[in-house]
Amino acid sequence: MFASVLSAAIFGVEVCPVQVEADVSNGLPSFIMVGFPSAQVKEAQDRVRTALKNNGYQFPPKRITVNFAPADMKKEGAGFDVPVAAAVLAAFGMISPQVISGVMMSGEIGLDGEIHGVSGILPIVLCARNLGCRFCVVPYDNLKEGRLVSDVPVAGVKNLKELIDCLLDPEPFLKTETEENIPLSAEKEKNMDFSDIEGQESAKRAAEIAVSGFHNILFIGSPGTGKTMLARRLPTIMPGLGFEEKLELTRIYSIAGLLSREHPLINERPFRSPHHTSTPQAIAGGGRNPRPGEITLAHKGVLFLDEMPEFSRASLELLRQPMEDKVIQIARASGTYSFPADFMLCAAMNPCPCGYYPDLNKCTCTSGEISHYMGKISRPLLDRIDISTEVPPISFAQLHGGKRGETSAVIRKRVEKVQKIQEERYRDEEINFNGQLGSRQIDKYCPLTDGASRLLARAFDQIAFSARSYHRIMKVARTIADMDDEEIIASHHIGEALSYRVFDKNSVIK
């Protein structure tokens, strides 16, 4: 007898439906899997056979053939255990093949018949919605994640017995409630706020500009001046996520296997801070079956590189393309994978190896050592950073008994106002923020006063800006003008934007 059921395979962040077919025929007793299964998937035959035996299902000595279609895509992961078990049961006639028709399944089976949770349930349920499946069967551990998609019936099962009961009569399982009084997203304690930062008004101003226009930012300062504190508080002044954005992020984290079972919905903008020893593959993503890296995990949020010059050159240079395209392409022998990469880069570094330049009383570095240290970051990468600002040492008066600054909530209201201006301006464009403006769009949306034009011309005569630096200055000036609620960019807007090009000043690099 023949039977088939739907499942899905994950390739990068995309999901491809897989038809799991089972056929039972006369012949030498065997269990054969075809259709390009990986070694991990092939192990399902032993898990399924043993689990069924331990639950009282004895099969006659027959030839069992399981096929995964389409056969030209390699199947990875333990999530095919449940569909294989269901297809085999239907092929033996223990359940009707009709009850598994139009049903999407995924899950791992233990030798005792228990069904364990797997990663990537949310994108699989979304795939089921697109295919018009009757309902989905997922491990009970993944039920909350699966039910984030409200317009697809999802049933959660704990073991083989419940799986069979669910297929025979799905209604009780589709109505099963998860634990009460547990929200889908965990409310994190708000223990970080911009008001915690003493002084550093210029750096906080730069941070607000960066978030308002979704600009990349670099903090340069001596150790202990608050660079990391500023960076970690950037998400607190970012506007909240819409539901579709939450769902998109949850989908990525589901594939990466980083979701909480109790609180699956990603409710806050991500903040990723990889260590400087991270490999290029960890930053970009990859592997035999490519999975999201730090760049993709920071999608819609902040990617923070602390001690930026300490990262390997390869890890830094791979940021250049995704910073421009907002997507990263990873080519492997099995195909090319596209991962979303719409992140805001925030980096921090010292002005020299010892960290105290230009304080010559403390700095022990030679000019050659400083030049070599700064040279670890290439000019093409620096040109892609819109704002670079100094974070000076804090005085005793600022640190002790100083006036507390604005809270994150106050700053976030201003940021939301500026972003609404951008949303309205670019409603007919394929962009949302000033930081995403292209060269043609800059000419259209960044008009200058005569004074601003003259100031920019003088700056170009004194500092050898590249064309990309020019565009970055214009984008930042556009955001500053929006913060002042002015349509035309004035000279003081250009002047402030120029002040955020610390790397282009001779006072920083000797």
C-alpha positions in Angstrom: 0.0 0.0 0.0 1.1 3.6 -0.7 0.7 6.7 1.5 2.1 10.2 1.5 2.2 13.1 3.9 3.6 16.7 3.8 6.7 18.0 5.6 9.2 20.7 4.8 13.0 21.2 4.5 14.8 24.5 5.4 17.4 26.0 3.1 18.9 29.1 4.6 15.8 31.0 5.7 13.6 29.6 2.9 11.3 26.6 3.3 10.7 24.0 0.6 7.7 21.6 0.9 8.7 17.9 0.9 6.4 15.0 0.1 7.2 12.1 2.4 6.0 8.9 0.5 5.9 5.4 1.9 5.3 2.1 0.1 5.0 -1.4 1.6 5.4 -4.3 -0.7 6.4 -8.0 -0.7 10.0 -8.9 -0.7 13.0 -9.3 1.6 12.3 -7.4 4.9 14.0 -4.0 4.6 13.6 -0.3 5.3 15.0 1.8 2.5 15.1 5.6 2.3 15.6 7.4 -1.0 15.3 11.0 -2.1 18.6 12.5 -1.1 18.3 12.1 2.7 21.3 13.1 4.9 22.8 10.6 7.3 20.8 12.3 10.1 17.6 11.7 8.2 18.5 8.1 7.4 18.7 7.5 11.1 15.0 8.1 11.3 14.3 4.5 10.1 15.9 3.1 13.3 14.2 5.6 15.5 10.8 5.1 13.9 11.0 1.3 13.8 12.1 1.1 17.5 9.5 3.7 18.7 6.7 1.9 16.9 7.8 -1.5 18.3 8.0 -0.1 21.9 4.4 1.3 21.5 2.9 -2.1 20.4 3.0 -1.7 16.6 4.3 -4.9 15.1 4.9 -4.9 11.4 4.8 -8.0 9.2 8.1 -8.7 7.4 7.7 -6.5 4.3 9.9 -4.2 2.2 9.4 -0.6 3.3 10.4 2.2 0.9 10.3 5.8 2.0 10.9 8.6 -0.6 11.5 12.3 0.0 10.3 14.3 -3.0 11.7 16.4 -4.6 14.8 14.1 -4.8 17.2 16.8 -6.0 17.3 18.7 -2.6 19.3 17.3 0.3 17.1 16.7 3.4 18.6 17.6 6.8 17.5 17.5 10.4 15.5 15.2 12.7 12.1 16.8 11.9 11.3 14.1 9.4 10.8 11.4 12.0 7.1 12.2 12.6 6.1 12.3 8.9 8.0 9.1 8.2 6.2 7.4 11.1 2.8 8.6 9.9 3.4 7.6 6.3 4.6 4.1 7.3 1.6 3.6 9.6 -0.7 4.6 6.7 1.2 2.4 4.2 0.7 -0.6 6.5 -3.0 0.2 6.7 -3.0 0.9 10.5 -4.5 4.3 9.8 -6.2 5.5 6.6 -4.1 7.3 4.0 -6.8 9.9 3.7 -6.4 11.1 7.3 -2.8 12.3 6.6 -3.7 13.8 3.2 -3.2 17.6 3.3 -1.5 17.6 6.7 1.9 19.2 7.4 4.0 17.4 10.0 7.4 17.8 11.7 9.0 16.5 14.8 11.6 14.2 16.3 10.7 10.8 17.8 12.6 9.2 20.7 13.0 5.4 21.0 10.1 5.4 23.6 7.7 7.1 21.2 8.0 10.5 22.8 7.9 13.4 20.3 10.5 16.1 20.9 10.7 19.7 19.7 12.7 20.8 16.7 13.8 24.1 15.3 12.2 25.9 12.4 8.5 25.2 13.2 7.3 28.7 12.5 8.5 28.8 8.9 7.1 25.3 8.4 3.7 26.5 9.6 3.9 29.5 7.3 4.7 27.2 4.4 1.6 25.1 5.3 -0.5 28.3 5.2 0.8 29.1 1.7 0.0 25.5 0.6 -3.5 25.6 2.0 -3.0 22.5 4.3 -5.9 21.3 6.4 -3.8 21.6 9.6 -0.3 21.1 11.0 1.0 18.5 13.5 3.9 19.7 15.6 5.6 18.6 18.8 3.8 19.9 21.9 7.0 21.7 22.9 6.7 23.8 19.7 2.9 24.4 20.0 3.2 28.0 21.2 5.6 28.8 18.3 3.3 27.2 15.8 0.3 29.0 16.9 1.9 32.4 16.3 0.3 32.0 12.8 -3.3 32.5 13.8 -4.9 31.5 10.4 -3.5 27.9 10.3 -4.9 25.2 12.7 -2.0 23.7 14.6 -2.1 20.6 16.8 0.6 19.7 19.4 1.3 16.0 20.2 3.5 14.6 22.9 4.0 11.0 21.7 3.1 8.5 19.1 -0.2 7.5 20.6 -1.3 11.2 20.6 -0.1 11.5 17.0 -2.4 8.7 15.9 -5.3 10.0 18.0 -4.8 13.4 16.5 -4.8 12.1 12.9 -8.0 10.1 13.5 -9.8 12.9 15.4 -7.9 16.3 15.2 -10.5 18.5 16.7 -9.7 18.0 20.4 -6.0 18.6 19.7 -6.6 21.7 17.6 -8.6 23.2 20.6 -6.0 22.2 23.2 -4.9 25.2 25.2 -1.3 25.8 26.2 -0.4 26.7 29.8 -2.5 29.6 31.0 -1.2 33.0 31.9 2.0 32.7 30.0 2.4 35.4 27.4 3.9 34.5 24.0 6.7 37.0 24.5 8.6 37.5 27.7 8.7 40.9 29.2 12.3 41.7 30.0 13.1 43.9 32.9 14.0 47.4 31.7 17.3 47.6 33.5 19.0 49.8 31.0 18.2 53.4 30.2 20.0 56.4 28.7 19.5 58.3 31.9 22.2 55.9 33.4 24.9 57.6 31.3 26.5 60.6 33.0 27.6 63.4 30.7 28.5 62.5 27.2 25.9 64.8 25.7 27.5 65.0 22.3 27.8 61.2 22.1 24.2 60.7 23.1 23.2 63.3 20.5 25.1 61.3 17.8 23.4 58.1 19.0 20.0 59.7 18.7 20.8 60.9 15.2 22.0 57.4 14.2 18.9 55.7 15.5 16.6 58.3 13.9 17.9 57.8 10.4 19.2 54.2 10.9 22.8 55.2 10.3 25.8 53.2 11.2 27.8 54.7 14.0 31.4 54.3 15.4 32.3 55.5 19.0 36.0 56.3 19.5 37.3 56.9 23.0 39.5 55.9 25.8 38.7 52.9 28.1 35.9 53.5 30.5 34.3 56.5 28.8 31.0 54.8 28.2 31.2 53.5 24.7 29.7 50.1 25.5 27.1 51.7 27.7 25.9 53.9 24.9 25.8 51.0 22.4 23.9 48.6 24.7 21.2 51.3 25.2 20.6 52.0 21.5 17.7 49.4 21.3 15.9 51.3 24.2 15.4 54.4 22.0 14.4 52.4 18.9 10.7 52.4 18.0 8.9 49.1 18.7 8.4 46.3 16.2 5.3 45.8 14.2 3.7 42.3 14.3 5.0 41.4 10.9 8.5 42.4 11.9 8.2 40.4 15.1 7.1 37.4 13.0 10.0 37.9 10.6 12.5 37.9 13.4 10.9 35.0 15.1 11.2 33.0 11.9 14.9 33.7 11.7 15.5 32.8 15.3 13.4 29.7 14.9 15.6 28.5 12.1 18.7 29.2 14.2 17.2 27.2 17.1 17.4 30.2 19.5 13.7 30.5 20.4 12.5 30.1 23.9 9.8 27.3 24.1 7.8 29.3 26.7 8.1 32.7 25.1 8.6 32.1 21.4 7.7 35.5 20.0 10.6 38.0 19.5 9.2 41.2 20.9 12.2 43.4 21.0 14.8 44.6 18.5 17.8 42.3 18.7 21.2 43.4 20.0 24.0 41.1 18.9 27.5 41.6 20.3 29.8 38.9 18.9 33.3 38.5 20.5 36.2 39.7 18.5 37.5 36.1 18.1 34.4 35.2 16.1 35.1 33.6 12.8 33.9 35.1 9.5 31.5 32.1 9.2 30.0 32.9 12.6 29.5 36.6 11.6 28.2 35.9 8.1 26.4 32.6 8.6 27.3 29.3 6.9 27.9 25.7 7.5 27.2 22.6 5.5 23.5 23.5 5.5 23.9 27.3 6.0 22.3 28.8 9.0 21.9 32.5 10.0 25.0 34.3 11.4 25.3 37.3 13.6 24.6 39.6 10.7 21.2 38.0 10.1 20.5 37.6 13.8 20.9 41.4 14.1 18.2 42.0 11.5 16.0 45.0 12.3 18.3 45.7 15.3 21.9 46.5 16.3 25.1 44.6 15.5 27.7 45.8 18.0 31.4 45.3 17.4 33.3 46.1 20.6 37.0 46.7 20.1 36.5 46.8 16.3 40.2 46.7 15.3 40.6 43.4 17.2 38.3 41.6 14.8 40.0 39.8 11.9 40.3 41.6 8.6 38.2 39.0 6.9 35.4 39.3 9.5 35.3 43.1 9.1 35.5 43.2 5.3 32.6 40.8 4.9 30.3 43.5 6.4 30.8 45.8 3.4 28.3 44.1 1.0 25.5 43.5 3.5 25.8 47.1 4.8 25.0 48.3 1.4 22.5 45.7 0.1 20.8 44.8 3.4 21.1 41.1 2.4 24.0 38.7 2.5 24.5 36.0 -0.2 26.3 32.8 0.8 27.3 30.5 -2.0 27.9 26.8 -1.4 28.1 23.7 -3.6 24.5 23.0 -2.8 23.3 26.4 -3.9 23.2 30.1 -3.1 21.5 31.2 0.0 20.1 34.7 0.8 19.9 35.9 4.4 18.3 39.2 5.4 20.8 41.7 6.9 18.9 45.0 7.5 20.9 45.9 10.7 22.4 49.0 12.2 26.1 48.7 12.8 27.4 50.1 16.0 31.2 49.8 16.7 33.5 51.0 19.4 37.3 51.3 19.5 40.1 53.0 21.3 42.1 55.8 19.6 45.3 53.8 19.9 46.6 50.5 21.2 47.0 51.6 24.8 43.7 53.6 24.6 44.8 57.0 25.9 45.8 59.0 22.8 45.9 62.1 22.5 46.7 62.3 26.2 50.5 62.2 25.9 50.9 62.0 29.7 49.3 58.5 29.5 49.7 57.4 26.0 52.8 55.2 25.4 52.2 54.5 21.7 54.4 55.7 18.9 52.9 57.3 15.8 53.7 54.1 13.8 51.8 52.0 16.3 48.8 54.3 16.2 48.8 54.3 12.4 49.0 50.5 12.3 46.2 50.2 14.8 43.9 52.6 12.9 44.9 50.9 9.6 43.3 47.6 10.7 40.0 49.2 9.6 40.0 49.7 5.9 38.9 52.9 4.3 36.1 51.3 2.2 34.6 50.0 5.5 35.0 53.4 7.2 33.2 55.1 4.3 30.2 52.9 5.0 30.0 54.2 8.6 27.8 57.4 8.5 28.8 58.7 12.0 32.1 58.5 13.8 32.3 60.5 17.0 34.6 60.8 20.0 33.6 59.8 23.5 35.8 61.9 25.7 36.8 61.1 29.3 34.2 62.1 32.0 35.1 64.7 34.6 34.6 64.1 38.3 31.9 66.8 38.5 29.9 64.9 35.7 30.4 61.6 37.4 29.7 62.6 41.0 26.4 64.3 41.6 25.8 65.4 38.1 22.4 66.0 36.7 20.8 62.9 35.3 20.1 63.0 31.6 17.0 62.3 29.5 15.4 58.9 29.8 15.2 56.5 26.9 11.4 57.0 26.7 11.8 60.7 26.1 14.4 60.2 23.4 12.4 57.4 21.8 9.4 59.8 21.3 11.6 62.2 19.4 13.0 59.3 17.3 9.5 58.1 16.5 8.6 61.6 15.3 11.6 61.8 13.0 10.9 58.3 11.6 7.3 59.2 10.9 8.6 62.1 8.8 10.8 59.7 6.8 8.0 57.2 6.4 5.7 59.9 4.9 8.5 61.2 2.7 9.5 57.8 1.3 6.0 56.3 1.0 6.5 55.9 -2.7 10.0 54.7 -2.4 11.4 51.2 -1.5 13.2 52.6 1.5 12.1 53.7 5.0 15.0 55.7 6.5 17.5 58.4 5.5 20.3 55.9 6.0 19.0 53.9 3.0 19.0 56.8 0.5 20.7 56.1 -2.9 22.6 58.7 -4.9 19.6 59.6 -7.1 17.3 59.9 -4.0 19.9 62.1 -2.3 19.6 64.6 -5.2 15.8 64.5 -4.9 15.3 64.6 -1.2 18.3 66.5 0.1 18.0 70.1 -1.1 20.7 72.5 0.3 20.7 76.2 1.1 23.4 78.3 -0.6 25.3 78.5 2.7 25.2 74.8 3.2 26.5 74.2 -0.4 29.4 76.6 0.2 30.3 75.0 3.6 30.3 71.6 2.0 32.5 72.8 -0.9 35.0 74.3 1.6 35.1 71.0 3.5 35.9 69.1 0.4 38.7 71.4 -0.4 40.3 70.8 3.0 39.5 67.1 3.5 39.8 64.5 0.8 36.3 63.1 1.0 35.3 60.2 -1.2 32.1 60.2 -3.1 30.7 57.7 -0.7 31.7 60.0 2.2 29.8 62.8 0.5 26.7 60.7 0.4 27.0 59.7 4.0 27.4 63.4 5.1 24.2 64.3 3.1 22.2 61.4 4.7 23.2 62.5 8.2 22.5 66.1 7.4 19.1 65.1 6.1 18.3 63.3 9.4 19.5 66.3 11.5 17.3 68.6 9.4 14.3 66.3 10.0 15.0 66.4 13.8 14.7 70.2 13.5 11.5 69.7 11.3 13.1 71.5 8.4 12.7 70.5 4.8 15.8 72.2 3.4 19.2 71.4 4.8 20.9 74.4 6.2 24.6 75.2 6.9 24.4 74.2 10.6 23.0 70.8 9.6 25.9 70.3 7.3 28.3 71.6 9.9 27.0 69.1 12.5 27.2 66.2 10.0 30.8 67.1 9.2 31.6 67.0 12.9 30.7 63.3 12.9 33.5 62.4 10.5 36.2 62.0 13.2 38.2 59.5 11.1 38.7 62.1 8.4 40.4 64.5 10.8 44.1 64.7 11.2 43.7 65.2 14.9 42.7 61.6 15.3 45.0 59.7 13.0 48.7 60.8 13.0 
